[in-house]
Structures are given as C-alpha cells and as structure tokens.
C-alpha cells in the first residue's frame, strides 16, 4: 500500500480557498482564474500544485470531507434538525 505525499503549505492554502468556491458555485461555476484571484496568485501557481482543475476539485472535496465543521456552535452542529432552522 502506498501512502499519499503530504501536500505543501501552498497546496493546502489553495484547497482551503478553493473548497468553499466549489461548494457554492460547483465545478463548472469556478474557473482556475477565479481560484488564482481568490488565492492572490497566478494560474501557474495553481498548476504548479495541481495538474488540472479536476485534480484540484477532487482534492478540495477530499480535504473538505477530512476537515471538521468550521463552526461547532451552529444549530445543526448541536443536533437541531434542519427543518427547525
């Protein structure tokens, strides 16, 4: 079994910024330019860390699934039903 190579700090930062963009706008609604602008970098920087948009998207989904919810004080985090919101 092979282990995944740990991501650089730059790649992790890109994922932290790209994940919410993809969550709100979807794969088709977000361009590499959008991500580069949000990161404050260039498309070349994005492609230095990820070979293509799909690889970035899949990594963003994977990292989002591995990250605990950002706000544990929300009603849904405390067990309230979604319909009560």
NORMOTA-V277130 format. One record per run of one state. SS is the DSSP state (helix for helix, strand for strand, loop for the rest). FROM is the first residue (numbers start at 0). TO is the last residue. If there is no record, write none. Layout:
SS	FROM	TO
SS	FROM	TO
This chain:
loop	0	7
helix	8	28
loop	29	30
helix	31	38
loop	39	41
helix	42	48
loop	49	51
helix	52	65
loop	66	80
helix	81	83
loop	84	84
